[in-house]
């Protein structure tokens, strides 16, 4: 069923999306050169890529620490149970619409500052995690809301799309640069 829905969506998108005007093929090397050119030319994008990289690194370290916490006493959870516990983070993702609207209205700095504060503060529940399961849950929710995966990437995308594209159009790969240093893309 999923494969059928995916095929229908692919056909609809193929028929509805506008065709690029100058769809000149570009080599992988050319695409990387274009991305590096954009990084050299735009200091704002360099800063935002660094923020994204540090956010993703902190996010990954915190989730790894949380896994170790839940795998040992007093919890002694299996890998499957720990993975299911991550679903608590869906509560944090629910706030993404709000974050996106704020960013689109030009509140990028406020969103970034709040995300950085939440990322920093989310270490505290992890430290108190051995006493109660409530604290690891709070940590997962705040991590997902701060969105090393959500807020920092959303604000990066907001700023990226107001920046002139590089010659050759290879700049979109820069959007994944921060997280690519820490985690594979989708």
C-alpha positions as CSV (number, residue, x, y, z in Angstrom):
1,X,0.0,0.0,0.0
2,X,2.8,2.4,0.9
3,X,4.6,1.7,-2.4
4,X,1.4,2.4,-4.3
5,X,0.8,5.7,-2.5
6,X,4.5,6.7,-3.1
7,X,4.2,5.9,-6.8
8,X,1.0,8.0,-7.0
9,X,2.7,10.9,-5.2
10,X,5.7,10.7,-7.5
11,X,3.4,10.8,-10.6
12,X,1.4,13.8,-9.2
13,X,4.6,15.7,-8.3
14,X,6.2,15.0,-11.7
15,X,3.1,16.4,-13.4
16,X,2.5,19.4,-11.1
17,X,6.0,20.7,-10.3
18,X,7.4,23.4,-12.6
19,X,10.2,22.3,-14.9
20,X,13.6,24.0,-14.4
21,X,14.4,26.4,-17.2
22,X,18.1,25.8,-17.4
23,X,18.4,22.2,-16.3
24,X,22.0,21.9,-17.3
25,X,23.5,18.8,-15.8
26,X,26.2,19.4,-13.2
27,X,28.9,17.0,-12.0
28,X,29.2,16.2,-8.3
29,X,32.5,18.1,-8.3
30,X,30.8,21.1,-9.8
31,X,28.0,20.9,-7.2
32,X,30.5,20.8,-4.4
33,X,32.5,23.7,-5.9
34,X,29.2,25.7,-6.1
35,X,28.4,24.9,-2.5
36,X,31.9,26.0,-1.3
37,X,31.6,29.1,-3.3
38,X,28.3,29.9,-1.6
39,X,30.0,29.3,1.8
40,X,32.9,31.6,1.0
41,X,30.6,34.3,-0.3
42,X,27.9,34.3,2.4
43,X,29.2,34.8,6.0
44,X,25.6,34.4,7.4
45,X,25.3,30.9,5.9
46,X,28.7,30.0,7.3
47,X,27.5,30.9,10.8
48,X,24.2,29.1,10.4
49,X,25.9,26.0,9.1
50,X,28.2,26.0,12.1
51,X,25.2,26.5,14.4
52,X,23.5,23.5,12.7
53,X,26.6,21.4,13.1
54,X,27.0,22.1,16.8
55,X,23.3,21.6,17.4
56,X,23.3,18.2,15.7
57,X,26.5,17.2,17.5
58,X,25.0,18.1,20.9
59,X,21.7,16.4,20.0
60,X,23.4,13.2,19.1
61,X,25.6,13.2,22.2
62,X,22.6,13.8,24.4
63,X,20.6,11.0,22.8
64,X,23.5,8.6,23.1
65,X,23.8,9.5,26.9
66,X,20.0,9.0,27.2
67,X,20.4,5.5,25.6
68,X,23.1,4.6,28.1
69,X,21.0,5.9,31.0
70,X,17.9,3.8,30.0
71,X,20.0,0.7,29.3
72,X,21.5,0.4,32.8
73,X,19.9,0.1,36.3
74,X,17.4,1.2,37.5
75,X,15.7,1.0,34.1
76,X,17.5,-1.9,32.3
77,X,15.5,-1.3,29.1
78,X,16.0,-3.3,25.9
79,X,17.1,-1.5,22.7
80,X,13.5,-1.8,21.4
81,X,12.0,-0.2,24.5
82,X,14.5,2.6,24.3
83,X,13.6,3.2,20.7
84,X,9.9,3.3,21.6
85,X,10.7,5.8,24.3
86,X,11.9,8.1,21.6
87,X,8.3,8.4,20.5
88,X,7.7,10.7,23.5
89,X,9.6,13.3,21.4
90,X,6.7,13.5,19.0
91,X,5.2,15.9,21.6
92,X,8.1,18.3,21.0
93,X,7.8,18.0,17.2
94,X,4.1,19.2,17.5
95,X,5.5,22.7,18.2
96,X,7.2,22.8,14.8
97,X,4.4,24.7,13.1
98,X,4.7,27.4,15.7
99,X,8.5,27.6,15.2
100,X,8.1,27.7,11.4
101,X,5.6,30.5,11.5
102,X,7.8,32.5,13.8
103,X,10.8,32.0,11.5
104,X,8.8,33.0,8.4
105,X,7.7,36.2,10.2
106,X,11.4,37.2,10.6
107,X,11.8,36.0,14.2
108,X,14.8,33.9,13.3
109,X,17.1,35.3,16.1
110,X,14.4,34.7,18.7
111,X,13.8,31.1,17.5
112,X,17.6,30.4,17.3
113,X,18.2,31.8,20.8
114,X,15.3,29.8,22.3
115,X,16.5,26.7,20.6
116,X,20.1,27.2,21.9
117,X,18.8,27.7,25.4
118,X,16.6,24.6,25.3
119,X,19.5,22.6,23.9
120,X,21.7,23.7,26.8
121,X,19.0,23.3,29.4
122,X,18.0,19.8,28.1
123,X,21.2,18.5,29.7
124,X,19.7,19.1,33.2
125,X,16.9,16.6,33.0
126,X,19.4,14.0,31.8
127,X,21.5,14.6,34.9
128,X,18.5,14.0,37.1
129,X,17.4,11.0,35.0
130,X,18.4,8.2,37.4
131,X,15.8,9.3,39.9
132,X,12.6,9.2,37.7
133,X,11.5,8.4,34.2
134,X,9.9,11.8,34.0
135,X,13.2,13.6,33.6
136,X,14.4,11.6,30.6
137,X,11.0,12.2,29.0
138,X,11.3,16.0,29.6
139,X,14.8,15.8,28.0
140,X,13.5,14.1,24.9
141,X,10.6,16.5,24.5
142,X,12.9,19.6,25.0
143,X,15.5,18.2,22.6
144,X,12.9,17.6,19.9
145,X,11.4,21.0,20.4
146,X,14.7,22.8,20.4
147,X,15.1,21.0,17.2
148,X,18.7,20.6,16.4
149,X,16.6,18.8,13.9
150,X,13.8,21.3,13.8
151,X,14.4,24.9,14.9
152,X,18.0,25.3,13.8
153,X,17.3,23.7,10.4
154,X,14.1,25.7,9.9
155,X,15.8,29.0,10.7
156,X,18.7,28.0,8.4
157,X,16.3,27.2,5.6
158,X,14.5,30.5,6.1
159,X,17.7,32.4,5.8
160,X,18.9,30.2,2.9
161,X,16.0,31.0,0.7
162,X,16.4,34.7,1.0
163,X,20.1,34.4,-0.2
164,X,20.8,34.6,-3.9
165,X,21.5,31.2,-5.4
166,X,25.0,30.3,-6.5
167,X,25.8,30.0,-10.1
168,X,24.9,26.4,-11.1
169,X,22.3,26.2,-8.3
170,X,24.2,23.7,-6.1
171,X,23.6,25.6,-2.9
172,X,20.9,23.5,-1.5
173,X,23.4,20.9,-0.4
174,X,24.6,23.5,2.1
175,X,21.3,23.1,4.0
176,X,22.4,19.6,5.0
177,X,26.1,20.6,5.6
178,X,25.7,21.2,9.4
179,X,24.0,17.9,10.1
180,X,26.0,16.0,7.5
181,X,29.1,16.3,9.6
182,X,27.3,14.5,12.4
183,X,24.5,12.4,10.9
184,X,23.5,11.1,7.5
185,X,20.7,13.0,5.7
186,X,17.3,11.6,4.9
